[in-house]
Amino acid sequence: MTSFRTPRPVPVLLIEDNPGHVEQIRRVLDDAGFTVVHFGAWDEEKLYNYKALNPDSQIVVTDLRLNTGVHASETEGLDLIRAHLWPVDRTTLFVVYSQYMPGEEHRRKFAVEPYWTFVAKDVETKEGPLPPESLEKLAAAVKECRRYILPTLETPAYDAHGPTSVLEEYVRKRAHCHEQLNAARVSIRASCDRLDALARAASYYNRAGAESAFIGIGVYGSCGRMEMRRDSDIECSVYYSPAESGVDERRKLAVAFWNRITRYMRSEDWEFEGAERVAGNPSGLLLERQATDALGNGYQAVFNRTRILDSRLTKEPHVRNRHLQILTELRPVFNPSYIAQLKAELLQRTLGVIPQTVRQVAQSQYFVDLTTQYLADAGPGRLHDWHDGKRTAYRVLNILALRLWLLGRVRFAPNIANPEDLYAFFDEMCDPGIVKVCRFAVQFFRMPDAAGEKVLEAAIEALVDDYAELHTQLSSEAAPADDEDRPMSDGLRRQARSAVSSFRKVFDTLQTTAAFKGLAATPSVRWLFATEQVEDRFAQA
């Protein structure tokens, strides 16, 4: 499978009429990590529409004298830039590579000009070969341009149709559940609206230049899981890859990005995590010294990607919660490829390979440890107040839903054949727990022999009913303040216990079902069926 870490070569347009020089320039730029598109003849229509054909290209190398027969002067290249190339993309950087250096009379005083630099060919005759020193200077100039061009980064778009369509397909088979899933629909739509707005607000951050390609912004928590309630805040962090040497400007840029995206949230009057951290700063902005490399369980505004990847989970077991958060909650709002690469590398580092089957993930000790650690650290130790009910619904049950979804993928959609499949796998892994359960149900109901599994069918229906009802009860109540000890109502406590019991019933029944009996007997994936850790906690609650 193609690696997510392979960068795309930066395209360069070369306008040069000497075939020998073209080949020399192409070789040196290819070796420097660029891909060259060559125009050798004057074609006004083709030149003017170059950006339509090559939208990612922002670097142009051109000679001054092109012998076109159209403009017989030593400024043909400059005229070409001014009249045909710069007007269609004002961000383009130009390297004028010529043995004819223009004098000051050709540089317009007090005029807004294209961004260009000049490199001498240093050839004795027009037809002579280019000397190595001259080519090295050209390559250095083009590399410098690469630092300042705008990287082409995808802007993610969020639409509630994808996850809600899973709910609707379930409803088509079980119509009685339509109203019960309304709370889930509302949460998904609210979350998608926030995510899409944040992605559009961050879409211009690539103006920071090439360094922005090494930064991603992601949203997690209730918004990332698409489980927002009316009182939910937004948990948003910036992830960056530190520079390999020299002063690390990327951390500064990551802090600047966090300040930009949170200023936007403030302008929309949205509550967000981290607001209290900057409230005491005179500027009201995050300071660089506040962006530490710590990986504790609390909120963190900026993350060092290398620190996350290089953590020794046996020595820092709490970091497993960060890994699980990234894999099962984190949705990108800036530079989605970067966030997907981070997820892929987490799996590659721990599994030894980028997975090609879901089973490679499901049977890994890594995933066993992630979910076990999370339940130990994040699940409620009691069922006393409203916050315990919230932790049950959005933490404990989400882990059980994750297990059920993994079982469904192993059984019904086991392959990860290409990067697109892996992207889709990551998206589904971040789905709300109720969507994961309904996705499993839909896959099961499609089985030819599903009609014969009446006990499992009834268990799945009861699970969806209980899970949906728990979300409805939590959504209908305003959340108390963090320091308010509001007792959990008897109805909410019963519903939480009932949802856990329904999960246990489904997992127990699956182990005796023909389609899953073999998986239940397989030691490496048997943990997916287990509910003892959850039941023990609730027995003590």
C-alpha positions in Angstrom: 0.0 0.0 0.0 1.3 3.5 -0.8 2.9 5.2 2.2 1.1 8.3 3.5 4.5 9.9 4.2 5.6 10.3 0.6 5.5 14.0 -0.3 4.4 15.1 -3.7 7.1 16.8 -5.8 6.6 20.6 -6.1 5.8 21.5 -9.8 7.9 24.0 -11.6 7.1 25.6 -15.0 10.2 26.0 -17.1 10.0 28.3 -20.1 13.1 27.7 -22.2 13.8 27.5 -25.9 17.2 25.7 -25.8 16.6 21.9 -25.7 20.0 21.2 -24.2 19.5 23.6 -21.4 16.0 22.2 -20.8 17.5 18.7 -20.1 20.2 20.1 -17.8 17.7 22.1 -15.8 15.2 19.3 -15.6 17.9 16.9 -14.2 19.1 19.3 -11.5 15.5 20.2 -10.4 14.3 16.6 -10.5 17.3 15.7 -8.2 16.2 18.5 -5.9 12.7 17.1 -5.5 10.8 19.1 -8.1 8.8 18.0 -11.1 9.3 20.1 -14.3 6.7 21.1 -16.8 8.3 22.6 -19.9 7.0 25.1 -22.4 9.4 25.6 -25.3 7.3 27.5 -27.8 5.3 30.6 -27.5 1.6 29.6 -27.2 -0.3 32.6 -25.8 -3.5 30.6 -25.0 -1.6 27.8 -23.4 0.5 30.2 -21.3 -2.4 32.2 -20.2 -4.3 29.1 -19.1 -1.3 27.4 -17.5 -2.9 27.6 -14.0 -6.0 25.9 -15.3 -3.8 23.0 -16.4 -1.4 23.1 -13.5 -3.2 24.6 -10.5 -0.5 23.6 -7.9 2.4 25.3 -9.7 3.6 28.5 -8.1 7.2 28.6 -9.3 8.2 29.6 -12.8 11.7 29.6 -14.3 12.0 31.6 -17.6 14.7 32.9 -19.9 14.6 36.5 -20.9 15.2 36.1 -24.6 13.0 33.4 -26.0 13.5 34.0 -29.8 9.7 33.8 -30.3 9.6 36.1 -33.2 6.7 37.9 -31.4 8.7 40.2 -29.1 12.2 40.8 -30.4 13.8 42.2 -27.3 15.9 41.2 -24.3 12.8 41.6 -22.0 10.6 38.9 -23.6 10.7 36.9 -20.4 9.7 39.9 -18.2 6.9 40.8 -20.7 5.7 37.2 -20.6 5.6 37.3 -16.8 3.8 40.7 -16.6 1.3 40.1 -19.3 0.5 36.4 -19.3 1.6 34.6 -16.1 1.4 37.0 -13.1 -2.2 38.2 -13.9 -3.7 34.8 -13.4 -1.9 34.1 -10.1 -0.4 36.9 -8.1 1.2 34.5 -5.6 3.5 33.0 -8.3 7.3 33.3 -7.7 9.5 33.8 -10.8 13.2 32.9 -11.3 14.6 34.7 -14.4 17.4 32.5 -15.6 19.2 34.2 -18.4 22.6 35.3 -19.7 21.0 38.6 -20.4 20.5 40.4 -17.1 18.0 43.3 -17.3 19.2 46.8 -16.4 17.5 49.1 -14.1 15.6 50.7 -17.0 13.5 47.6 -17.3 12.5 47.5 -13.7 9.6 49.8 -13.2 10.1 52.3 -10.4 7.3 52.7 -7.8 5.3 49.9 -9.5 3.9 46.8 -8.0 5.8 44.0 -9.7 5.8 40.3 -9.7 8.0 38.5 -7.1 11.1 37.6 -9.0 14.8 36.9 -8.6 17.5 36.8 -11.2 20.1 34.0 -11.8 22.8 34.3 -14.4 23.3 31.4 -16.8 27.0 32.3 -17.2 27.4 30.7 -20.6 29.9 31.8 -23.1 27.5 31.3 -26.0 23.7 30.8 -26.2 24.1 27.3 -27.4 26.8 26.3 -25.0 26.1 24.0 -22.0 25.2 25.4 -18.7 28.1 25.3 -16.1 27.5 23.3 -12.9 28.0 26.4 -10.7 25.2 28.2 -12.6 22.8 25.2 -12.2 23.6 25.0 -8.5 22.6 28.7 -8.1 19.4 28.0 -10.0 18.5 25.0 -7.8 19.2 27.1 -4.7 17.0 29.9 -5.9 14.1 27.5 -6.7 14.5 25.8 -3.3 14.3 29.2 -1.6 11.1 29.9 -3.6 9.7 26.6 -2.2 9.9 28.0 1.3 7.5 30.8 0.4 4.9 29.3 -1.9 1.5 28.3 -0.6 1.3 24.6 -0.2 -1.8 23.0 -1.8 -3.7 21.7 1.2 -7.2 20.2 1.0 -9.9 22.0 3.0 -12.1 19.4 4.7 -15.8 19.6 4.3 -18.3 18.2 6.8 -21.8 17.1 6.0 -24.2 15.3 8.4 -25.5 13.2 5.6 -22.8 10.5 5.9 -23.3 9.5 9.6 -27.0 10.2 9.7 -27.5 8.0 6.6 -26.4 5.1 8.7 -29.1 5.9 11.2 -31.7 6.2 8.5 -30.8 2.9 7.0 -31.3 1.3 10.4 -34.6 3.1 10.7 -35.8 1.7 7.4 -35.4 -1.7 8.9 -36.7 -0.8 12.3 -39.1 2.1 11.9 -40.1 2.2 15.5 -36.7 3.7 16.4 -37.1 6.9 14.3 -38.0 9.3 17.1 -35.5 7.8 19.5 -32.6 8.7 17.3 -33.6 12.3 17.0 -31.1 13.4 19.7 -28.3 11.7 17.8 -29.3 13.4 14.6 -29.3 16.8 16.3 -25.9 16.2 17.8 -24.4 15.1 14.5 -25.8 18.1 12.6 -24.6 20.6 15.3 -21.1 19.0 15.3 -20.8 19.1 11.5 -21.9 22.7 11.4 -19.1 23.6 13.9 -16.5 21.5 12.1 -17.3 22.8 8.7 -17.2 26.4 9.9 -13.9 25.9 11.5 -12.5 24.3 8.4 -13.6 27.2 6.3 -12.1 29.7 8.8 -8.7 27.9 8.7 -8.7 27.4 4.9 -6.3 30.4 4.3 -3.7 29.4 7.0 -1.5 28.0 4.2 -0.6 31.6 3.5 2.1 31.0 6.1 4.0 29.2 3.4 5.7 25.8 3.1 5.9 25.4 6.9 2.1 25.2 7.2 2.3 21.8 5.5 3.9 20.5 8.7 1.0 21.6 10.9 -2.5 20.2 11.4 -5.5 21.4 13.4 -7.9 18.9 14.8 -11.1 18.9 16.9 -11.8 16.1 19.4 -14.1 15.6 22.4 -17.8 15.8 21.9 -17.5 17.8 18.6 -14.9 15.5 17.1 -17.1 12.5 18.0 -20.1 14.3 16.6 -21.9 14.0 20.0 -22.3 17.7 20.8 -25.0 18.8 23.2 -26.3 22.4 23.6 -23.8 23.2 26.3 -20.7 21.5 24.8 -17.5 23.4 24.3 -15.0 22.8 21.5 -11.8 21.0 22.2 -9.3 22.0 19.4 -5.6 21.5 19.3 -2.7 22.2 16.9 -0.3 19.4 16.0 3.1 20.2 14.5 6.3 18.5 13.3 9.4 20.1 14.9 12.1 21.3 12.5 15.0 18.9 12.2 17.6 21.6 13.0 17.9 25.3 13.8 15.4 27.5 15.4 12.0 25.8 15.5 9.7 28.3 13.9 7.0 25.7 13.6 6.2 25.8 17.3 5.7 29.5 17.0 3.5 29.0 13.9 1.5 26.3 15.7 0.8 28.7 18.6 -0.2 31.4 16.1 -2.6 29.0 14.4 -4.2 28.1 17.8 -4.6 31.8 18.5 -6.2 32.4 15.1 -8.7 29.5 15.3 -9.7 30.3 18.9 -10.1 34.0 18.0 -12.5 32.9 15.4 -14.4 30.8 17.9 -14.5 33.7 20.3 -16.0 35.9 17.5 -18.7 33.3 17.1 -19.4 33.3 20.8 -18.5 29.6 21.0 -17.1 28.1 24.2 -13.7 26.4 23.8 -11.2 24.5 25.9 -8.1 26.6 26.8 -9.9 29.9 27.2 -9.1 30.0 30.9 -5.4 29.3 30.1 -5.1 32.6 28.1 -7.5 34.7 30.2 -4.6 35.9 32.4 -2.3 36.9 29.6 -2.4 40.7 28.8 -2.9 40.0 25.1 -5.5 37.3 25.7 -3.4 35.0 23.5 -1.6 31.8 24.0 2.1 32.4 24.7 4.8 30.2 23.2 6.2 29.2 26.6 2.7 27.8 27.4 3.0 25.3 24.5 4.9 22.6 26.3 5.7 19.0 25.2 3.7 17.5 28.2 1.3 14.7 27.4 -0.8 14.5 30.5 -4.5 13.8 30.5 -5.5 17.4 30.7 -6.3 19.7 27.8 -3.3 20.8 25.7 -3.4 23.5 23.0 -0.4 22.5 21.0 1.1 19.0 20.5 4.6 18.1 19.3 3.9 15.2 16.8 7.4 13.7 17.4 6.7 13.6 21.2 3.5 11.7 20.6 5.0 9.2 18.2 8.2 8.6 20.3 6.5 8.1 23.7 7.3 4.8 25.4 3.8 3.7 26.4 5.1 1.2 28.9 6.8 4.0 30.8 4.1 6.6 30.1 0.9 4.6 30.1 -1.3 7.7 30.4 -0.2 8.7 26.9 -2.3 5.7 25.6 -5.3 8.0 26.2 -3.8 10.5 23.8 -3.3 7.8 21.2 -6.9 6.7 21.6 -8.2 10.3 21.5 -6.3 10.9 18.2 -7.5 7.6 16.6 -11.2 7.7 17.8 -12.0 11.4 18.1 -9.7 13.7 16.2 -11.2 15.2 13.1 -9.1 17.7 11.0 -10.2 21.2 10.3 -6.8 22.2 8.7 -4.5 20.0 6.7 -6.4 16.7 6.8 -3.6 14.8 5.1 -1.3 15.7 8.0 -3.8 14.4 10.6 -4.4 11.2 8.6 -0.6 10.7 8.4 -0.3 11.1 12.1 -2.9 8.4 12.7 -1.3 6.1 10.1 2.1 6.5 11.7 0.7 5.8 15.2 -0.5 2.4 13.8 2.7 1.8 11.8 4.9 2.5 14.8 3.0 0.1 17.0 1.9 -2.6 14.6 5.1 -2.5 12.5 3.2 -1.9 9.3 0.4 0.3 8.0 -2.5 -2.1 8.3 -4.0 -3.7 5.3 -6.7 -5.5 7.2 -8.9 -4.4 10.1 -7.9 -7.6 11.9 -4.3 -6.4 12.1 -5.7 -3.5 14.3 -8.3 -5.5 16.2 -5.9 -8.3 17.3 -3.1 -6.0 18.3 -2.0 -5.7 21.9 -1.7 -2.0 21.3 -5.5 -1.6 20.9 -6.2 -3.9 23.8 -4.0 -1.7 26.0 -5.4 1.6 24.7 -9.0 0.6 25.5 -8.2 -1.0 28.8 -6.2 2.1 30.0 -8.9 4.4 28.9 -11.6 2.6 30.8 -9.4 2.5 33.9 -8.7 6.2 33.7 -11.8 7.8 32.2 -14.7 5.6 33.1 -16.8 6.5 36.2 -16.1 4.7 39.4 -19.7 5.3 40.5 -23.1 6.2 39.3 -23.8 9.1 41.6 -24.1 12.4 39.8 -25.0 13.7 36.3 -21.3 13.8 35.2 -21.1 10.0 36.0 -24.0 9.5 33.5 -22.2 11.6 30.9 -19.0 9.6 31.4 -20.9 6.4 31.0 -22.6 7.4 27.8 -19.7 9.1 26.1 -16.7 7.1 27.4 -17.6 3.7 28.6 -20.3 3.0 26.0 -18.2 4.5 23.3 -15.5 1.9 24.0 -18.0 -0.9 23.8 -19.4 0.6 20.6 -15.8 0.7 19.2 -15.4 -3.0 20.0 -18.7 -3.9 18.3 -17.8 -1.8 15.2 -14.4 -3.5 15.0 -16.1 -6.9 15.1 -18.4 -5.8 12.3 -15.5 -4.6 10.2 -13.5 -7.8 10.8 -16.5 -9.9 9.8 -18.1 -7.8 7.0 -15.5 -5.3 5.7 -12.1 -6.7 6.6 -9.8 -5.1 4.0 -7.9 -1.8 3.9 -6.6 -2.0 0.4 -5.3 1.6 -0.2 -4.9 5.0 1.4 -8.5 5.9 0.6 -9.7 2.8 2.5 -7.5 3.9 5.5 -8.9 7.4 5.4 -12.5 5.9 5.5 -11.4 3.6 8.3 -10.2 6.5 10.3 -13.5 8.4 9.6 -15.6 5.6 10.8 -13.5 5.1 13.9 -14.4 8.7 14.9 -18.2 8.1 14.4 -20.5 8.5 17.3 -21.0 5.4 19.3 -24.7 5.1 18.3 -23.6 5.3 14.6 -21.1 2.5 15.2 -23.8 0.3 16.7 -26.3 1.1 13.9 -23.6 0.4 11.3 -22.9 -3.0 12.8 -26.7 -3.6 12.9 -27.1 -2.7 9.2 -24.2 -4.9 8.2 -25.7 -7.8 10.2 -29.2 -7.4 8.8 -27.7 -7.6 5.3 -26.5 -11.1 5.9 -28.4 -13.7 4.0 -29.1 -15.8 7.1 -29.7 -12.8 9.5 -33.5 -13.6 9.6 -32.7 -16.9 11.4 -30.8 -15.1 14.2 -33.9 -13.9 16.1 -32.1 -13.8 19.5 -29.3 -11.6 18.2 -31.7 -9.5 16.3 -33.7 -8.7 19.4 -30.5 -8.0 21.4 -29.3 -5.5 18.8 -32.7 -3.8 18.8 -32.7 -3.5 22.5 -29.2 -2.1 22.5 -30.0 0.6 20.0 -33.2 1.5 21.9 -31.3 1.8 25.3 -28.3 3.6 23.8 -30.6 6.1 22.0 -32.7 6.7 25.1 -29.6 7.4 27.3 -28.5 10.0 24.8 -32.0 11.5 24.7 -32.1 11.9 28.5 -28.6 13.4 28.7 -29.4 15.8 25.8 -32.6 17.0 27.4 -30.9 18.1 30.6 -28.7 21.2 30.9 -25.3 20.2 32.2 -24.5 21.3 35.7 -21.3 23.3 36.4 -18.2 21.2 36.8 -18.1 21.9 40.6 -21.8 21.2 41.0 -22.6 17.8 42.5 -26.1 17.3 41.0 -27.3 13.8 41.9 -28.0 11.5 39.1 -31.7 10.9 38.7 -33.0 7.3 39.2 -34.2 7.2 35.6 -30.8 8.2 34.2 -29.1 5.6 36.5 -31.5 2.9 35.4 -30.9 3.8 31.7 -27.1 3.8 32.0 -27.2 0.3 33.6 -29.7 -0.9 31.0 -27.4 0.3 28.1 -24.4 -1.5 29.6 -26.5 -4.7 30.1 -27.7 -4.5 26.5 -24.2 -4.4 25.3 -23.3 -7.4 27.4 -26.3 -9.3 25.9 -25.2 -8.5 22.3 -21.6 -9.6 23.0 -22.8 -12.8 24.7 -25.2 -13.7 21.9 -22.6 -13.0 19.2 -20.4 -15.7 20.7 -23.0 -18.3 20.0 -23.9 -17.0 16.5 -22.6 -18.9 13.5 -21.2 -15.7 11.9 -19.1 -14.8 14.9 -18.5 -18.1 16.7 -15.2 -18.5 15.0 -14.0 -15.0 16.0 -15.1 -15.6 19.6 -12.9 -18.7 19.7 -9.9 -16.9 18.3 -7.6 -15.8 21.2 -6.2 -12.7 19.5 -9.7 -11.1 19.1 -11.6 -12.6 22.0 -11.1 -9.4 24.0 -13.5 -7.6 21.7 -16.4 -9.7 23.2 -15.4 -9.1 26.8 -17.4 -6.9 29.1 -16.1 -7.9 32.5 -14.1 -4.7 33.1 -17.1 -2.6 32.6 -19.5 -4.8 34.5 -17.1 -4.9 37.5 -17.0 -1.1 37.6 -20.8 -0.9 37.5 -21.2 -3.6 40.1 -19.2 -1.5 42.5 -20.9 1.8 41.5 
